[in-house]
Amino acid sequence: MDAVLHAVARQGDLAHLVLLLWASSASSLLVWSLREMVRSNRRFDDFVDAIARLNRALSDDD
């Protein structure tokens, strides 16, 4: 009986460790993807600003 309890406790700790590793990797992936989304939005805003400057420059010539 003691050996069975020891084996279950050991596997339970392993399951908790795996769950912790999964949760930390999922959280870090979420943080990374949010950072990439912010960078992408900044690049898009820079692109839109450049187009707006070009439009203003071309409309001033008329």
N, C-alpha and C positions, 0 to 999 in steps of 0.2 A: 504494500500500500504506500509506503514511504517513497519507493522508487517511482511509482506512478505520479504521486503528487509533485515530486521533484521534476519529472519530465514535463508535466503540464505547466508548472511554474516557469521552467526554462523556455518552453515554447511560447508562453504568454509574454515573456519579456522580449523574445525575438519579434513577436507580432507587434508589440508596442514600439520597438525600435524601427521596424519597417514602416509602421504608420507615421512615426516622427520623421523619418527620411522622406517619405512620400509627401507629407504636408510641407516640409521645408523646401523641397524641390518645386512643388506646385506654387508655393508663395514666391519663391525667387523667380520662377518663370513668369508669374503675373507681374512682378515689379519690372522685370526686363521688358516685357511686352508693352507695359504702360510707358516706360521711358522711350521705347522706339516709336510709339504712337505720338508722343509729345514732340519728338524730333521730326517726325514726318509732317505733323501739323505746322511746325515752324518753317520747314522747307516749303510747304505749300503756301503759307502766308507770304514768305519772301517772293515766291513766284508770282502771286497775285499782285503784290506791291510793284514788282518790276513791270508787269503788264499794265498796271494803272499809270505808272510813270511814262511808259511808252505811249500810251493813249493820250496822256496830257501833252506830251511833247509833239506828237503828230497832229493833235487838234489845234495847237497854238500856231502852227504853220499856215493854217487856212485863213 
